């Protein structure tokens, strides 16, 4: 999958890394994971749609911290 802009690609990778960190932290607990229902997963995915288009702002904000 390719993205239209560098900011869009960075945004996807940024949140992919955050998800991976969260998953590794959960696995490191050694306890069984509580898996959410498909309905909750779908609702969460829907909620993220409103943030599409904000990648450039996010990218600019992170660059300004450098």
C-alpha positions in Angstrom: 0.0 0.0 0.0 1.3 3.4 -0.8 0.2 6.8 0.5 -0.3 10.1 -1.3 2.1 12.1 0.8 5.1 11.6 3.0 2.9 12.8 6.0 0.3 10.1 5.3 2.9 7.4 5.1 4.6 8.6 8.3 1.2 8.7 10.0 0.5 5.1 9.1 3.9 4.0 10.3 3.7 6.1 13.5 0.4 4.4 14.6 1.6 1.0 13.4 4.5 1.4 15.8 2.3 2.5 18.6 0.0 -0.5 18.1 3.1 -2.9 18.0 4.4 -1.3 21.3 1.0 -1.8 22.9 0.8 -5.4 21.8 4.3 -6.2 23.0 3.6 -4.6 26.4 0.4 -6.7 26.7 2.3 -9.9 25.7 5.0 -9.1 28.2 2.5 -9.3 31.1 2.4 -13.1 30.6 -1.4 -13.0 31.3 -4.1 -14.1 28.8 -5.1 -11.2 26.6 -8.7 -10.0 26.7 -9.8 -9.8 23.0 -12.4 -7.3 22.2 -15.5 -8.2 20.3 -15.8 -7.6 16.5 -18.4 -4.9 17.2 -16.1 -2.9 19.4 -13.2 -3.3 16.9 -15.4 -2.1 14.1 -16.7 0.9 16.1 -13.1 1.8 17.0 -12.0 1.6 13.3 -15.0 3.9 12.4 -14.0 6.4 15.1 -10.5 6.7 13.6 -12.0 7.7 10.2 -12.7 11.2 11.4 -8.9 11.7 12.0 -8.0 11.1 8.4 -6.7 14.2 6.7 -4.9 15.4 9.8 -1.6 13.6 8.9 0.1 16.8 7.7 -0.7 18.6 11.0 0.6 15.7 13.0 3.7 15.4 10.8 4.4 19.2 11.1 4.0 19.1 14.9 6.4 16.2 15.3 9.0 17.9 12.9 8.8 21.1 15.0 9.9 19.2 18.1 13.1 18.3 16.3 
